[in-house]
Amino acid sequence: MSIKIKENKCVGCNKCVEVCPGSLIYKNEQNKAFIKYEKDCWGCTACLKECKFSAIEYYLGVDIGGNGAHLYVEENEDTLNWHIVCKNENETVITTNRKESNKY
């Protein structure tokens, strides 16, 4: 499992760099985020949840049934919309309420 950072969507806000528990995300000369060694990603999704610009995609490994699918998050006021995009471009969206997400 790993992330991919889309440079064209990154605005250089530095949020992903700050929250990565493994200090795996860096900034390039253009102030854009990148991950140096994708294979070292722990798959915690902290950066994915912090990115307000959908610049980070999380790849779901075959070992967990992902078969080449990827995941990205879009934030609304009180919700997170988790977009799961399969290899064939079929997309499923799961919406979670941010205020209720840690209730249980």
DAQUISUL-V892949 format. One record per run of one state. SS is the DSSP state (H for helix, E for strand, L for the rest). FROM is the first residue (numbers start at 0). LEN is the number of residues. Records with the same first field share a line. If there is no record, write none. Layout:
# DAQUISUL-V892949
SS: FROM-LEN + FROM-LEN
This chain:
# DAQUISUL-V892949
L: 0-1 + 5-9 + 19-5 + 27-5 + 35-2 + 40-5 + 50-5 + 59-2 + 64-5 + 75-3 + 85-5 + 97-7
E: 1-4 + 24-3 + 32-3 + 55-4 + 69-6 + 78-7 + 90-7
H: 14-5 + 37-3 + 45-5 + 61-3
